[in-house]
Amino acid sequence: MVAELISVGTELLLGNIVNTNTQFLAEQCALLGLSMYHQQVVGDNHDRLAAVIRQALERADVVILGGGLGPTEDDLTKEVCAEVMGFPLVEDAHTRERIEQYFKNNIYKEIPDNNWKQAIVPQGAIVLDNDNGTAPGLILEKDGKTAILLPGPPGELYPMFFCKVRPYLEKLQPEVIRSAMVKICGMGESQVEDRLLDLIDRQANPTIATYAKTGEVHIRVTAGAKDEEEAKKLVKPVVKEIRRRFGDYVYSVKERETLEESVIRLLEKYELTVTTAESCTGGLLAGRLVNVPGASEVFREGFITYSNKAKRKYLDVSKSTLKKYGAVSEQTAREMATGGVFATDCDACVAVTGIAGPDGGTEEKPVGLVYIATYMKDKVHVERCQFKGNRAKIREQAVVKALDLLRRSILDNYR
């Protein structure tokens, strides 16, 4: 079954907001086993929207539209879709009552007249109650084609999809689709694909797909079968083989687990405490760790030692090291990691020092040069990295590398 996404809103075309809905819906459709070949963005214009909807209905079985269901005159999705598919518009008493109740619950003195527009729906459509706003979702079915209309705000679209649209789509599918995720850190996408080429070349069911993230590669294994148990049986041996091939490069096989969560879980497992010592990342590393619930049990302290003076004062980096080798050096990273452990009496410290740019680089030490060090069990491990990209990208890559180096150090020392 083929699905297509249409995002509606001139603000999307102008770049005023980030289109996170498309990423979310595309991922959900993939999890359901729906094929997708096209995604479109169109502004709040009647004729262009009508043309886009017609085209999508010609080449897809299910068309999902996000946005344009609001109360203003430029919210046209419902009206245009009903026109294209030949549905007359009528007032839905149930939706009108819900809109009225919504405003009463939010202590509004009066309901703006334009909000009653949201109670007008295509006759015969499946109306999806919106528990987080006033615009209902809609499902229009005709001649073997389905259009699903969802409100644009993510806080309304996401829960409506999970609670009402996903169960509907699952019933449309002739088979059960199940997938598993293998998450890898420390290898590029081309390297990962190279190790999987034989599996990919002969894939049929299940299928294998790789997705590049910053410093990570995610591998999704998806299988279709008559029931869930059979689908899981198809997925399991492939995941096992992938894990065998990549070993410690695999940090998780959980769909929602992040790299920092896997690190926190390892620290908890071995009852370890950690401190961070950061220069160019300026607290981003500590921030990633403390975003994880339960981090307070293992995270001891975080130092942001941006200046040489701070490195000396808080981490006991020697003046001679800084003078001879510079702040961005293996020697300084080593002393930062060591100093972090002794300053906080923790089990481990991960330190980062580098040149994030865009200025400050030299031929000997170019922009993107970062040294990352870990101190654990009286041993220091330092890695020299050369990252590419702008300042934000370099810092982000450094954080991912630091988390992965900490993860590997724990495995090497405590497993």
Secondary structure as UniProt FT lines:
FT   STRAND          2..8
FT   HELIX           10..13
FT   TURN            14..15
FT   HELIX           20..31
FT   TURN            32..33
FT   STRAND          35..42
FT   HELIX           46..59
FT   STRAND          62..66
FT   TURN            73..74
FT   HELIX           77..85
FT   STRAND          89..91
FT   HELIX           93..105
FT   TURN            106..107
FT   HELIX           113..119
FT   STRAND          120..122
FT   TURN            123..124
FT   STRAND          126..128
FT   TURN            131..132
FT   STRAND          137..142
FT   TURN            143..144
FT   STRAND          145..150
FT   HELIX           154..160
FT   HELIX           161..165
FT   HELIX           166..172
FT   STRAND          176..185
FT   HELIX           189..201
FT   STRAND          207..213
FT   TURN            214..215
FT   STRAND          216..225
FT   HELIX           228..246
FT   HELIX           247..249
FT   STRAND          250..252
FT   TURN            255..256
FT   HELIX           259..269
FT   TURN            270..271
FT   STRAND          274..278
FT   TURN            280..283
FT   HELIX           284..290
FT   TURN            293..294
FT   HELIX           295..297
FT   STRAND          299..304
FT   HELIX           308..315
FT   HELIX           319..325
FT   HELIX           330..344
FT   STRAND          348..354
FT   TURN            367..368
FT   STRAND          369..376
FT   TURN            377..378
FT   STRAND          379..386
FT   HELIX           391..414
//
